[in-house]
């Protein structure tokens, strides 16, 4: 789901 905020979601590891 996080493709653009892959940098921010990196911690949430929600961007698979």
Backbone as ProteinMPNN parsed JSONL, in Angstrom:
{"seq_chain_A": "XXXXXXXXXXXXXXXX", "coords_chain_A": {"N_chain_A": [[0.842, -1.205, 0.0], [1.98, 1.172, 0.663], [3.621, 2.75, -1.542], [4.607, 5.146, -2.467], [5.29, 6.49, -0.084], [7.29, 4.826, 0.717], [9.635, 5.271, 1.912], [8.964, 6.38, 4.347], [7.157, 4.536, 5.333], [8.859, 2.539, 5.664], [9.633, 1.85, 8.181], [7.26, 0.91, 9.196], [7.072, -1.18, 7.623], [5.054, -1.704, 5.844], [4.806, -1.423, 3.287], [4.763, -3.53, 0.943]], "CA_chain_A": [[0.0, 0.0, 0.0], [2.877, 2.352, 0.714], [4.629, 2.722, -2.631], [5.248, 6.477, -2.511], [5.92, 6.731, 1.236], [8.084, 3.625, 1.038], [10.716, 5.725, 2.805], [8.405, 6.569, 5.699], [6.544, 3.259, 5.755], [9.941, 1.55, 5.795], [9.608, 1.404, 9.591], [6.025, 0.119, 9.39], [7.203, -2.336, 6.702], [3.692, -1.94, 5.354], [4.858, -1.273, 1.819], [5.377, -4.758, 0.403]], "C_chain_A": [[0.874, 1.251, 0.0], [3.923, 2.272, -0.375], [5.352, 4.064, -2.68], [5.98, 6.731, -1.2], [6.718, 5.509, 1.663], [9.201, 4.016, 1.995], [10.2, 5.866, 4.232], [7.843, 5.249, 6.219], [7.615, 2.199, 5.945], [9.923, 1.003, 7.224], [8.364, 0.54, 9.823], [6.088, -1.135, 8.538], [5.816, -2.723, 6.217], [3.677, -1.866, 3.84], [5.533, -2.495, 1.215], [5.466, -4.646, -1.095]], "O_chain_A": [[0.523, 2.264, -0.605], [5.018, 1.765, -0.136], [6.561, 4.117, -2.906], [7.142, 7.136, -1.196], [6.802, 5.202, 2.853], [9.661, 3.198, 2.791], [10.887, 5.526, 5.195], [8.026, 4.892, 7.382], [7.309, 1.077, 6.348], [10.174, -0.183, 7.439], [8.416, -0.444, 10.561], [5.273, -2.045, 8.694], [5.452, -3.899, 6.183], [2.684, -2.195, 3.192], [6.745, -2.492, 0.999], [5.95, -5.566, -1.755]]}, "name": "protein", "num_of_chains": 1, "seq": "XXXXXXXXXXXXXXXX"}
